Amino acid sequence: MSNTESRRRGSYAKGIAKREEILTRALEVIAREGYGGASVKELAAAVGLSQAGLLHYFDSKEELFTAILRKRDDTDAAQFGPIDAMTPLDITAVRTGFLGVIRHNSEVPGLVELFSRMAADAAAPQHPAHDFFLERGRTLRKLFIDVIAPAQSTGDLSPGIDPDTLARVLQAVADGLQLQWLLEPDIDMAAIVGALFTALQTTPTDTAVRTARG
């Protein structure tokens, strides 16, 4: 390897490391200071950079915030388990992981506000976060569908709603509750989503009736 190539690789590695440092510190700042502490100036100061220096690593403020939300998802997966890779993958494991993330959200209101604001803005197809939110939603719904269908076939979940529709309902409830919680912080988001899961479960009597009818 030539000296020039070595320098280029070293510079690239340093750039990746700095970008990760920025995202990690940004998560800490927003979680601690709230969404109001999420200005480019304040985030840049947290990592010892100028505003221009910070935006050297990201194309725009919106692209920076999108990367912060990606980092948040990665951090949550590491803390609560990659629920899309759990073994065995079943409705109980997914429920536990999903509720764990929701409980954690109540401890970081600044990140919840950032997510909610970005989600609304990202409805515009040209927004830098548009594809992120589309893919995130698809991934989450597929996770739900993959465990809902088997649970319905075994009688553990009510078969009254098809898996795709039910997956969208679960996503809508979780996202919508975040908006309600920002207005009413005393709402227990995890308890409400947990109650929905419980309501969707079948009872032994339900299973016996379906078996008799079958």
Secondary structure, DSSP 8 states (H G I E B T S, - for coil): --HHHHHHHHHHHHHHHHHHHHHHHHHHHHHHH-GGG--HHHHHHHTT--HHHHHTSSSSHHHHHHHHHHHHHHHHHHHH--TTS-SS--HHHHHHHHHHHHHHHTT-HHHHHHHHHHHHHTTSTTSTTHHHHHHHHHHHHHHHHHHHHHHHHTTSB-TTS-HHHHHHHHHHHHHHHHHHHHH-TT--HHHHHHHHHHHHB--HHHHHHHHHH-
